[in-house]
C-alpha cells in the first residue's frame, strides 16, 4: 500500500515536472515571438524615419535651389 502511494506520488511529480517544462517552453516561444515582432517593428520604424529624413532633405535642397535662383534674378 505504501509502495503504491509512493509510486503514485512519483508519477504525479513526473507529470507536474512535464507540465512545468511544457509551460516554460511555451513561455520561451511566446517571448521569442514577441522579440521577433518587436525587432520587425523597430526595423520598419527605422526605415520610415529614414524615408522621412530623405524627403525632408530633398525638400530643403529644392527650396535652396529656388532661393538661389531668385537671388540671382535680382
BELZI-V537912 format. One record per helix or strand of 3 or more residues. SS is the DSSP state (helix for helix, strand for strand). FROM is the first residue (numbers start at 1). LEN is the number of residues. If there is no record, write none. Layout:
# BELZI-V537912
SS|FROM|LEN + SS|FROM|LEN
This chain:
# BELZI-V537912
helix|2|72
